[in-house]
């Protein structure tokens, strides 16, 4: 991990960062030009191309080839939000924006190199269940927003979704336990399992923190390897999509296991941390 810039450099950059955030806010978020297909399919389906325009593919380089490893959400013109466990300081990464199919050349998609990574200081890779599985990636250049590339909205601090609130997981993760990575971006309906439900002894029990949110748990659909870091997309009362979760972990028993829903970092528990990182860097 790169260390933080000096105090003087950080102070000099604040007006630029704030301007970037304000411009991004003015351009709007969470309202895709291509409306998602919000079907009731719960076992996964191809998303309508570019209907989740804040979804990114985080890729690492090995033997001269770029490989998808995690998802993420574009939250400002030069910032991506993903999971802390997706970041390995020994690897070289790039962020792909505007993608639908990972194996085809697509108009409007672009690879952007990261400038820096900021992993939550309380993240402990040995004890994933402690939470704080969140990281921000500062891009080396701002993206150009378009119909295919747009910003995600972050919910207000402290927002808690009700039980069975309809949300959608999106990503290119494995189609099933041990299966292949998806070529096309997938989506699936994943209703929220509230904390009272998901913390029951035969669900996740005491492993579930209040800084987490569960979705799924029916044994039919769940996040899988490669979905990590990607968004849990939920529409608010004003018909704006918000990213309420960052895919964090699933059961060691497999991706689709009853009463072991996918666990996400609850984004609304980290608004202050997100703001502080973006303003200071």
LINVENUR-V15752 format. One record per residue. OMEGA is omega as a letter, one per 30 degrees, with the letter a starting at -180 (* if undefined). Layout:
omega->{OMEGA,OMEGA}
//
This chain:
omega->{l,l,a,l,l,a,a,a,a,a,a,a,a,a,a,a,a,l,l,a,a,l,l,l,a,a,l,a,l,l,a,l,l,a,l,l,a,l,l,l,a,a,l,l,l,l,l,a,l,l,l,a,l,l,l,l,l,a,l,a,l,l,l,a,l,a,l,l,a,l,l,a,l,a,l,a,a,l,l,l,a,l,l,a,l,a,l,a,a,a,l,a,l,l,l,l,l,a,l,l,a,a,a,l,a,l,l,l,a,l,l,l,l,l,a,l,l,a,l,a,a,l,l,a,l,a,a,a,l,l,a,a,a,l,l,l,l,a,a,l,l,l,l,a,a,l,a,a,a,a,l,l,l,a,l,a,l,a,l,l,a,l,l,l,a,l,a,l,l,l,l,a,a,a,l,a,a,a,a,l,l,l,l,l,a,l,l,l,l,l,l,l,a,a,l,l,a,l,l,a,a,l,l,l,a,l,a,l,l,l,l,l,l,l,a,l,a,a,a,a,l,l,l,a,a,l,a,l,a,a,l,a,a,a,l,a,l,l,l,l,l,l,a,a,l,a,a,a,l,a,l,l,a,a,a,a,a,a,l,a,l,l,a,l,l,a,a,l,a,a,a,a,l,l,a,a,a,a,a,a,*}
//
